[in-house]
Amino acid sequence: MKKTLKVLSALLSYPTEDMVAAIPELRAALDEEGCFPEKNRDRLDRIIEELATNDLYDMQERYVLLFDRTRSLSLHLFEHVHGESRDRGQAMVDLQQLYETHDLQPRKKELPDFVPLFLEFLSMLPADEARSMLAEPVHIFEAIRMRLKKRKSAYSSVFSALSILAKQKPNKETVEALLSEPDPDPNDLEALDAAWQDEEVKFGPEAMAECGKDTLSSKLRAGNRAAPGVEWPEAKRTVFTHTPTNRD
């Protein structure tokens, strides 16, 4: 699973010549660990084949259009959790400190909640622990997957793979709430501006598992404390529910 997480991290990173050169190694790592059913492994080959055969500059441009310009497809986890709220900064600090306890140093200008970095971190953990943490944002992964599928993007296969590794089915209502948020065409600049200026998306768990201070769930919950007099019930797994943004 460790090598597979590293491969998925690479596939969600900005395409480079080094990545293209490493394609045989990416395929070999996936085949060696065999974490996916045949159909999902074949779908991953689609995005790998595109990287291998398409013009690199075209792939880079597509990556930017999808993940950098479109908020609904952002590869920054906290963008989907609490947008631009003040708690996002503290959540970043907490996650950064968690990385540092495992001697992982993000590159300059790389935010801690960047999905490829998060996957790299998980690759350093025991499989059960990595899977548990991967399950926390599975609803976000599923919403992104469905939006990419709507765009007929091969990147959707990477998010399918993440859900398989997590072994946690996303909550249908949570995903539907996420999908109800604006999802503008990356070429529609006015719609993109409106989406980025909107209020943050907020989440609050219906049920919270017992978890230590160093789990991802505690970072994802940072901006969504229980209201006075409201207790968090315990559950086997943390389930994030979506609180629709009020728009007058």
C-alpha positions in Angstrom: 0.0 0.0 0.0 2.9 2.4 0.7 4.1 2.3 -2.9 0.6 2.6 -4.2 0.0 5.8 -2.1 3.1 7.3 -3.5 2.0 6.5 -7.1 -1.4 8.2 -6.5 0.4 11.1 -5.0 2.5 11.4 -8.1 -0.5 11.1 -10.4 -2.2 14.0 -8.6 0.9 16.2 -8.8 1.7 18.8 -11.5 2.9 16.9 -14.6 6.7 17.2 -15.2 9.3 15.5 -17.3 10.5 13.6 -14.3 7.0 12.2 -13.8 6.8 11.1 -17.4 10.2 9.5 -17.2 9.1 7.5 -14.1 6.0 6.0 -15.7 7.5 2.5 -15.9 8.2 2.6 -12.2 4.7 3.9 -11.4 3.2 1.0 -13.3 5.5 -1.5 -11.7 4.7 -0.3 -8.2 0.9 -0.6 -8.8 1.4 -4.1 -10.2 3.7 -5.2 -7.4 1.2 -4.3 -4.6 -1.9 -5.2 -6.4 -4.3 -3.1 -4.3 -7.0 -2.7 -6.9 -9.5 -4.9 -8.8 -8.5 -5.3 -12.5 -11.0 -2.8 -13.8 -9.8 0.0 -11.5 -6.2 -0.9 -12.3 -7.0 -0.6 -16.0 -8.6 2.8 -15.4 -5.5 4.1 -13.6 -3.6 3.1 -16.8 -5.7 5.5 -18.7 -4.3 8.6 -16.9 -0.8 7.1 -16.9 -1.1 6.5 -20.7 -2.2 10.1 -21.2 0.9 11.3 -19.3 3.0 9.0 -21.4 1.7 9.9 -24.8 0.2 13.4 -24.7 2.1 16.7 -25.1 3.4 17.6 -21.6 2.5 21.3 -22.0 -1.1 20.3 -22.8 -1.2 18.0 -19.7 0.1 20.8 -17.6 -2.5 23.3 -18.9 -5.3 20.8 -18.3 -4.0 20.2 -14.7 -4.1 23.9 -14.0 -7.6 24.4 -15.5 -8.9 21.5 -13.4 -7.3 21.8 -10.1 -5.9 25.3 -9.7 -8.7 27.3 -11.3 -11.7 25.4 -10.2 -12.6 25.6 -6.5 -14.9 22.6 -6.5 -12.0 20.5 -7.7 -9.4 22.0 -5.4 -6.7 19.5 -4.2 -6.5 21.4 -0.9 -8.6 19.5 1.6 -9.3 22.4 3.9 -10.7 24.4 1.0 -13.7 22.0 1.0 -13.9 21.9 4.8 -13.8 25.5 5.9 -12.9 27.6 2.9 -11.4 30.9 4.0 -12.5 30.8 7.6 -9.9 31.8 10.2 -9.7 28.3 11.6 -8.1 27.1 8.4 -4.8 28.7 9.4 -4.7 26.8 12.7 -5.7 23.6 11.0 -2.8 24.1 8.6 -0.4 24.5 11.5 -1.7 21.4 13.3 -1.3 19.3 10.2 2.1 20.7 9.5 3.1 19.7 13.1 1.8 16.2 12.5 3.9 15.9 9.4 7.0 17.1 11.3 6.5 14.3 13.9 7.2 11.9 11.0 10.1 14.0 9.6 8.1 15.0 6.5 9.0 18.5 5.4 6.7 20.1 2.7 8.3 21.9 -0.1 8.3 25.6 -0.1 4.9 27.1 -1.0 3.3 23.6 -0.6 0.4 23.8 1.8 0.0 20.9 4.3 -3.5 20.1 3.1 -2.4 19.5 -0.5 -3.7 16.0 -1.4 -0.4 14.7 -3.0 1.5 15.8 0.2 -1.2 14.2 2.4 -0.9 10.9 0.4 2.9 11.0 0.7 2.5 11.3 4.5 0.1 8.4 4.6 2.7 6.3 2.7 4.9 6.6 5.8 2.3 5.1 8.2 1.3 1.5 8.9 -1.4 0.4 6.5 -4.3 0.3 9.1 -3.5 3.8 10.3 -3.1 5.2 6.8 -6.4 3.6 5.7 -8.2 5.1 8.7 -6.9 8.6 8.0 -7.6 8.2 4.3 -11.2 7.5 5.2 -11.8 10.8 6.8 -12.0 12.9 3.6 -13.5 10.1 1.5 -16.7 12.2 0.9 -14.6 15.0 -0.6 -12.8 12.5 -2.8 -16.1 11.1 -4.0 -17.5 14.6 -4.9 -14.3 15.4 -6.8 -14.4 12.1 -8.6 -18.0 12.6 -9.7 -17.2 16.1 -11.0 -14.2 14.8 -12.9 -16.3 12.0 -14.3 -18.8 14.6 -15.5 -15.9 16.3 -17.3 -14.8 12.9 -18.7 -11.4 13.3 -17.1 -9.2 10.3 -16.5 -8.2 11.9 -13.2 -11.4 10.5 -11.8 -9.8 7.1 -11.7 -7.3 8.3 -9.1 -10.1 9.3 -6.7 -11.9 6.0 -7.3 -8.6 4.3 -6.2 -8.4 6.4 -3.0 -11.9 5.3 -2.0 -11.0 1.7 -2.6 -7.9 2.0 -0.4 -9.9 3.7 2.3 -12.4 0.9 2.5 -15.0 3.4 3.6 -18.1 4.2 1.6 -18.9 7.9 1.4 -22.1 9.2 2.9 -24.6 9.7 0.1 -26.2 12.8 1.6 -22.9 14.4 2.3 -21.7 13.9 -1.2 -25.0 15.2 -2.6 -24.6 18.3 -0.5 -21.1 18.9 -1.8 -22.2 18.4 -5.3 -24.9 21.1 -4.8 -22.2 23.7 -4.5 -21.2 25.8 -7.5 -19.1 23.9 -10.1 -18.3 26.4 -12.8 -16.7 25.7 -16.1 -12.9 26.6 -15.7 -13.2 28.7 -18.9 -16.0 30.8 -17.4 -13.9 33.4 -15.6 -16.9 35.3 -14.1 -18.4 32.1 -12.6 -15.0 31.1 -11.2 -14.5 34.5 -9.5 -18.0 34.2 -8.0 -17.2 30.7 -6.7 -13.9 31.8 -5.1 -15.6 34.8 -3.4 -18.4 32.8 -2.0 -18.7 31.8 1.7 -16.8 28.9 2.9 -18.2 25.4 2.8 -18.7 24.0 6.3 -18.8 20.5 7.7 -19.9 19.1 11.0 -19.8 15.4 12.0 -23.0 13.6 12.6 -21.0 11.2 14.7 -17.4 11.3 15.9 -15.2 8.4 16.6 -12.9 8.4 19.5 -9.7 9.7 18.1 -6.4 11.2 19.2 -5.3 14.7 18.7 -2.9 13.6 15.9 -5.6 12.2 13.6 -6.6 14.0 10.4 -10.2 14.1 11.7 -9.2 16.5 14.4 -7.7 18.8 11.9 -10.8 18.6 9.6 -13.0 19.4 12.6 -11.0 22.3 13.7 -13.4 24.9 12.3 -16.6 23.2 13.4 -16.8 22.9 17.2 -20.0 21.7 18.8 -22.4 24.4 19.8 -22.9 25.0 23.5 -25.0 22.3 25.0 -24.6 19.9 22.1 -22.6 16.8 22.6 -20.7 14.9 19.9 -22.0 11.3 19.9 -19.5 8.5 19.5 -19.5 6.2 16.4 -17.3 3.6 14.9 -16.1 6.1 12.2 -16.2 9.8 11.8 -18.9 10.9 9.4 -18.7 14.4 8.0 -22.0 16.1 7.2 -22.4 19.2 5.1 -24.0 22.4 6.3 -25.2 24.3 3.2 -24.0 27.8 3.0 -26.7 30.4 3.5 -27.0 32.7 0.5 -29.5 35.5 0.6 
